[in-house]
Amino acid sequence: MRNTGISIFTGMEFTVEDNVAYMERAAKRGYKRIFTSMQRPGSDPERVKVEMPLISKRARELDMDIATDISPFALRIFNATRNDLSPFKEAGVTSLRLDDGFSNKEVVDFTKNSAGLKIELNACHYLYKDLEEIISDNANSKQMQASFNYYPKFESGISLDFVKQQAETYSHFGIPLFVFVHSSELHTRTTTESFRFMKPERAAEELFSIDGIDTVIIGDPLASDQDLDQIAEISLRDYIKIRAKSRSLISAKEKILLYDKEMIARPGTELSLRYTFRFPKGEEHYLIEPRSCVERNLGSVSIDNIRYREGNNHLTNASEINVWMRNLPADNRINVVADVIEEDIPLVRAVKPFGKFMIKEVK
């Protein structure tokens, strides 16, 4: 299941009223998670102690969970210890995200806390060998989850390959994993550097396609309604949306077949993302006449034409859509009708065998 979250910053320039209004806007759109920090540089610790109970009270009313970033310093602020995390529970926190400064043994102890708080690992720091050690030391894995950092400084975010590596690791151990995207206004608090200047919904689209990523959180504060709406829309579906531009010779019939339909990817091909459709009896007239039978490039979208009925296949009532993953020569049985926009070509490769996808026309 895909989940979504927002970030709230207490003890800083944002008032409690600002943050509560933002939480309400997010909750109305189905967001269930709040990330915050009790140790952020520049925040006022005394204000944090006053504001957090107010924020958490409204979060409970909105049925939203709160995870807070903590370090040994945050334990001291709240008069908590490794053996007594109840002050965080009393402040309304539901999860503690462990930043730097905690050993693997301390993680194990934290997972057994009597306050019933979830313990969230920093996925940028805890690697496969750490998880092996923590689990083998009898940690309560049911109380564990994890999230990546976000990186406000430009050119400091982590690579997509590392995100995928860690997602595979945490999935192996059955630990839910969360990742951050930026807002369209700020482009600061994001996990993956290569996504920093993408539209946040496009970044979320690809991140949700990675096995092991459970939740996408908007890292920047007070994101717009448009950002909230677009990321919520992605979380509510189970297919990847790929944007494409039509070629000038595309026919109305080809547009009907190509766009805005959920398709299931065929397995076993390295040349293209494929979908085969069969026309109901009596609708064979929808079969496509030859046109625009030109060479195929990376990202070209094609529909087989009526010539594929000839020869050994005898596809009298079927045709096939292909999104090509490499350059190939022209074929007089294949109409090239559209091109995936460059930014979405990685999404073509992200669709797994038997996975769902949809092609969306853009101008």
C-alpha positions as CSV (number, residue, x, y, z in Angstrom):
1,M,0.0,0.0,0.0
2,R,1.3,3.5,-0.9
3,N,1.3,6.0,1.9
4,T,2.1,9.7,2.1
5,G,3.4,12.2,4.7
6,I,4.4,15.8,5.3
7,S,7.0,17.5,7.4
8,I,6.3,20.0,10.3
9,F,8.9,22.3,11.9
10,T,8.3,23.5,15.4
11,G,10.2,26.1,17.3
12,M,11.0,28.1,14.2
13,E,9.4,30.7,11.9
14,F,6.2,28.7,11.4
15,T,3.5,29.3,14.0
16,V,1.4,26.5,15.5
17,E,-1.5,27.8,13.5
18,D,0.5,27.6,10.3
19,N,1.4,24.0,11.0
20,V,-2.0,22.9,12.2
21,A,-3.7,24.4,9.1
22,Y,-1.1,22.5,6.9
23,M,-1.8,19.3,8.7
24,E,-5.5,19.7,8.2
25,R,-5.0,20.3,4.4
26,A,-2.9,17.2,4.2
27,A,-5.2,15.0,6.3
28,K,-8.2,16.0,4.1
29,R,-6.2,14.5,1.1
30,G,-5.4,11.2,2.9
31,Y,-2.0,12.0,4.3
32,K,-1.3,9.9,7.4
33,R,2.2,10.6,8.5
34,I,4.0,13.6,10.0
35,F,7.8,13.9,10.2
36,T,9.3,16.5,12.6
37,S,12.5,17.1,14.5
38,M,13.2,18.0,18.1
39,Q,16.8,18.9,17.4
40,R,16.9,21.0,14.2
41,P,19.6,23.7,14.1
42,G,18.0,27.1,14.6
43,S,14.9,25.9,16.5
44,D,14.1,27.0,20.0
45,P,14.1,24.0,22.4
46,E,11.7,25.7,24.8
47,R,9.2,26.5,22.0
48,V,9.5,22.9,20.7
49,K,8.5,21.6,24.2
50,V,5.5,23.9,24.2
51,E,4.4,23.4,20.6
52,M,4.8,19.7,20.2
53,P,1.9,18.7,22.5
54,L,-0.4,21.1,20.6
55,I,0.7,19.7,17.3
56,S,0.4,16.1,18.5
57,K,-3.1,16.7,20.0
58,R,-4.3,17.9,16.6
59,A,-2.5,15.0,14.9
60,R,-4.4,12.4,17.0
61,E,-7.7,14.1,16.1
62,L,-6.7,13.9,12.4
63,D,-5.6,10.2,12.8
64,M,-2.0,11.1,11.8
65,D,1.2,9.5,13.2
66,I,4.1,11.7,14.2
67,A,7.7,10.6,13.9
68,T,10.4,12.8,15.4
69,D,14.1,12.9,14.7
70,I,16.1,12.5,17.9
71,S,19.7,12.3,19.0
72,P,21.2,12.0,22.5
73,F,20.7,15.7,22.8
74,A,16.9,15.4,22.2
75,L,16.8,12.8,25.0
76,R,18.2,15.3,27.4
77,I,15.8,18.1,26.3
78,F,12.8,15.8,27.1
79,N,14.3,14.2,30.2
80,A,14.1,10.8,28.5
81,T,16.6,7.9,28.8
82,R,17.3,4.8,26.8
83,N,15.2,2.9,29.4
84,D,12.4,5.5,29.7
85,L,11.0,7.0,26.5
86,S,7.7,7.9,28.1
87,P,8.3,11.7,27.9
88,F,8.1,11.4,24.1
89,K,4.9,9.4,24.4
90,E,3.4,12.0,26.7
91,A,4.3,14.6,24.0
92,G,2.2,12.7,21.5
93,V,4.9,11.2,19.4
94,T,4.3,7.8,17.9
95,S,7.7,7.0,16.4
96,L,11.3,8.0,17.2
97,R,13.7,8.3,14.3
98,L,17.2,7.7,15.5
99,D,19.7,10.0,14.0
100,D,23.5,9.9,14.7
101,G,24.8,8.9,18.0
102,F,23.1,5.5,18.8
103,S,24.8,2.1,18.7
104,N,23.2,-1.0,17.3
105,K,22.8,-2.3,20.9
106,E,20.9,0.9,21.8
107,V,18.6,0.3,18.8
108,V,17.8,-3.2,20.1
109,D,16.9,-1.8,23.5
110,F,14.8,1.0,22.0
111,T,12.7,-1.5,20.1
112,K,11.6,-3.0,23.4
113,N,10.5,0.3,25.0
114,S,7.6,0.1,27.3
115,A,6.0,3.2,25.9
116,G,5.1,1.3,22.7
117,L,6.9,3.8,20.4
118,K,7.9,2.7,16.9
119,I,11.7,3.0,16.4
120,E,12.7,4.4,13.0
121,L,16.2,3.8,11.7
122,N,18.1,6.2,9.5
123,A,18.3,4.2,6.2
124,C,21.3,6.3,5.1
125,H,23.4,4.9,8.1
126,Y,22.1,1.5,9.0
127,L,23.2,-1.0,6.3
128,Y,22.6,-4.7,5.7
129,K,25.3,-5.8,8.3
130,D,23.7,-3.5,10.9
131,L,20.3,-4.9,10.4
132,E,21.6,-8.4,10.6
133,E,23.3,-7.6,13.9
134,I,20.2,-5.8,15.3
135,I,17.8,-8.5,14.3
136,S,20.0,-11.3,15.5
137,D,20.3,-9.6,18.9
138,N,16.5,-10.1,19.4
139,A,15.3,-6.7,18.5
140,N,11.5,-6.4,18.3
141,S,11.3,-6.1,14.5
142,K,7.6,-5.4,14.6
143,Q,8.4,-2.1,16.2
144,M,10.9,-1.1,13.5
145,Q,10.6,1.2,10.5
146,A,13.1,3.3,8.6
147,S,13.5,6.5,6.6
148,F,16.2,8.2,4.5
149,N,17.6,11.6,5.3
150,Y,16.6,14.7,3.3
151,Y,19.3,17.0,2.0
152,P,18.6,20.8,2.0
153,K,22.1,21.6,0.6
154,F,22.1,21.4,-3.2
155,E,24.3,18.7,-4.7
156,S,24.4,16.8,-1.4
157,G,21.6,14.2,-1.9
158,I,22.2,10.5,-2.3
159,S,22.0,8.5,-5.5
160,L,19.0,6.7,-6.8
161,D,21.1,3.5,-6.9
162,F,21.7,3.7,-3.2
163,V,18.0,4.3,-2.5
164,K,17.2,1.1,-4.5
165,Q,20.0,-0.8,-2.7
166,Q,18.7,0.2,0.7
167,A,15.1,-0.5,-0.3
168,E,16.0,-4.0,-1.3
169,T,17.8,-4.4,2.1
170,Y,15.0,-3.2,4.2
171,S,12.4,-5.1,2.2
172,H,14.5,-8.3,2.9
173,F,14.1,-7.7,6.6
174,G,10.5,-6.7,6.3
175,I,11.0,-3.2,7.6
176,P,8.8,-0.4,6.1
177,L,10.9,2.3,4.4
178,F,10.1,6.0,3.8
179,V,11.7,8.5,1.5
180,F,11.5,12.3,1.0
181,V,10.7,14.5,-1.9
182,H,10.8,18.3,-2.1
183,S,8.0,20.8,-2.7
184,S,7.6,22.6,-6.1
185,E,8.5,25.9,-4.4
186,L,11.7,25.1,-2.5
187,H,13.4,22.0,-4.0
188,T,15.4,21.6,-0.8
189,R,14.5,18.8,1.6
190,T,14.7,15.9,-0.8
191,T,16.5,12.5,-0.5
192,T,17.6,11.8,-4.1
193,E,19.8,14.4,-5.7
194,S,18.9,13.5,-9.3
195,F,15.3,14.2,-8.5
196,R,15.8,17.6,-6.9
197,F,14.7,19.7,-9.9
198,M,12.0,17.3,-11.0
199,K,8.4,18.1,-10.3
200,P,7.7,16.5,-6.9
201,E,4.9,14.3,-8.3
202,R,7.3,12.9,-11.0
203,A,9.8,12.1,-8.3
204,A,7.1,10.4,-6.2
205,E,6.0,8.4,-9.3
206,E,9.4,6.8,-9.7
207,L,10.0,6.3,-6.0
208,F,6.7,4.5,-5.5
209,S,7.7,2.2,-8.3
210,I,10.7,0.9,-6.2
211,D,10.0,-2.3,-4.3
212,G,10.4,-1.6,-0.6
213,I,9.4,2.0,-0.6
214,D,6.2,2.3,1.5
215,T,5.8,6.0,2.0
216,V,6.7,9.3,0.3
217,I,7.0,12.3,2.5
218,I,7.1,15.9,1.3
219,G,10.2,17.2,3.2
220,D,9.8,20.9,2.6
221,P,7.4,22.8,4.9
222,L,3.9,24.1,3.9
223,A,3.8,22.6,0.4
224,S,1.0,23.8,-1.9
225,D,-2.4,22.3,-2.4
226,Q,-1.3,21.3,-5.9
227,D,1.7,19.4,-4.6
228,L,-0.5,17.7,-1.9
229,D,-3.1,16.8,-4.5
230,Q,-0.7,15.4,-7.1
231,I,1.3,13.2,-4.7
232,A,-2.0,12.0,-3.1
233,E,-3.3,11.0,-6.6
234,I,-0.2,8.8,-7.2
235,S,-0.5,7.1,-3.8
236,L,-4.1,6.1,-4.6
237,R,-3.3,4.1,-7.7
238,D,-1.3,0.9,-8.4
239,Y,0.0,1.7,-11.8
240,I,2.8,3.8,-13.3
241,K,1.8,6.7,-15.4
242,I,4.0,7.4,-18.4
243,R,3.7,10.7,-20.4
244,A,4.0,10.7,-24.2
245,K,3.6,13.2,-27.0
246,S,1.7,12.1,-30.1
247,R,3.3,12.2,-33.5
248,S,1.6,14.3,-36.2
249,L,0.3,11.3,-38.2
250,I,-1.4,9.5,-35.3
251,S,-5.0,8.7,-36.0
252,A,-8.0,9.1,-33.8
253,K,-8.4,5.3,-33.7
254,E,-4.8,4.9,-32.5
255,K,-5.3,7.5,-29.8
256,I,-8.3,5.6,-28.5
257,L,-6.2,2.4,-28.2
258,L,-3.2,4.1,-26.7
259,Y,-4.1,6.6,-24.1
260,D,-5.7,6.6,-20.6
261,K,-6.0,2.8,-20.3
262,E,-4.6,0.6,-17.6
263,M,-2.3,-2.0,-19.3
264,I,-0.5,-5.0,-17.9
265,A,3.1,-5.5,-19.0
266,R,4.1,-8.6,-20.9
267,P,7.1,-10.4,-19.4
268,G,10.3,-11.6,-20.9
269,T,11.4,-8.9,-23.3
270,E,14.4,-6.6,-23.1
271,L,13.6,-4.6,-26.2
272,S,10.3,-3.0,-25.1
273,L,7.6,-2.5,-22.6
274,R,4.8,-4.5,-24.3
275,Y,1.0,-4.8,-23.9
276,T,-1.2,-7.0,-26.1
277,F,-4.9,-6.3,-26.5
278,R,-7.6,-8.3,-28.2
279,F,-10.6,-6.8,-29.8
280,P,-14.0,-8.2,-28.9
281,K,-15.7,-10.1,-31.6
282,G,-17.3,-7.8,-34.1
283,E,-14.8,-5.0,-33.4
284,E,-12.0,-6.1,-35.7
285,H,-12.6,-2.9,-37.6
286,Y,-10.5,-1.2,-35.0
287,L,-7.4,-2.9,-36.3
288,I,-4.9,-0.3,-37.5
289,E,-4.0,0.4,-41.1
290,P,-0.3,0.9,-41.9
291,R,1.0,4.4,-41.5
292,S,4.2,6.0,-40.2
293,C,6.2,2.8,-40.4
294,V,9.5,4.5,-39.5
295,E,12.5,3.6,-37.5
296,R,12.0,3.3,-33.7
297,N,14.1,5.2,-31.2
298,L,14.5,4.9,-27.4
299,G,11.1,5.9,-26.0
300,S,9.2,5.5,-29.3
301,V,5.6,4.2,-28.8
302,S,4.2,1.9,-31.5
303,I,1.0,0.0,-32.4
304,D,1.1,-3.1,-34.6
305,N,-0.9,-2.6,-37.8
306,I,-3.0,-5.0,-39.8
307,R,0.0,-6.5,-41.6
308,Y,0.7,-8.5,-38.4
309,R,-2.3,-10.6,-39.3
310,E,-0.2,-12.2,-42.0
311,G,2.4,-15.0,-41.6
312,N,2.6,-17.3,-38.7
313,N,0.9,-15.2,-36.0
314,H,-2.6,-15.1,-37.4
315,L,-3.5,-12.3,-35.0
316,T,-6.9,-11.7,-36.5
317,N,-8.4,-9.9,-33.6
318,A,-5.3,-8.7,-31.7
319,S,-2.6,-6.1,-31.8
320,E,0.2,-4.9,-29.6
321,I,1.5,-1.7,-28.1
322,N,5.3,-1.4,-27.6
323,V,7.3,1.3,-25.8
324,W,10.8,0.8,-27.2
325,M,13.9,0.7,-25.0
326,R,16.5,0.9,-27.8
327,N,16.8,2.1,-31.3
328,L,15.5,-0.4,-34.0
329,P,14.9,-0.2,-37.7
330,A,11.6,0.5,-39.4
331,D,9.1,-2.4,-39.8
332,N,6.1,-2.1,-42.2
333,R,4.0,-4.0,-39.7
334,I,4.6,-1.4,-37.0
335,N,3.2,2.2,-36.8
336,V,5.2,4.6,-34.7
337,V,2.6,6.9,-33.1
338,A,4.1,8.7,-30.1
339,D,7.3,9.4,-28.1
340,V,7.7,9.1,-24.3
341,I,9.0,12.4,-22.9
342,E,12.6,12.2,-21.9
343,E,12.0,12.6,-18.2
344,D,9.7,9.6,-18.1
345,I,11.9,7.1,-20.0
346,P,13.2,5.7,-16.7
347,L,9.6,4.9,-15.8
348,V,9.4,2.7,-18.8
349,R,12.1,0.5,-17.3
350,A,10.5,0.7,-13.9
351,V,7.4,-1.2,-15.0
352,K,7.9,-4.8,-13.8
353,P,6.6,-7.9,-15.6
354,F,2.8,-8.1,-15.1
355,G,3.0,-4.6,-13.6
356,K,0.4,-2.0,-14.5
357,F,1.1,1.1,-16.5
358,M,-0.8,3.8,-18.3
359,I,0.3,6.1,-21.2
360,K,-0.9,9.7,-20.8
361,E,-0.9,12.2,-23.7
362,V,0.8,15.5,-23.1
363,K,1.0,18.4,-25.6
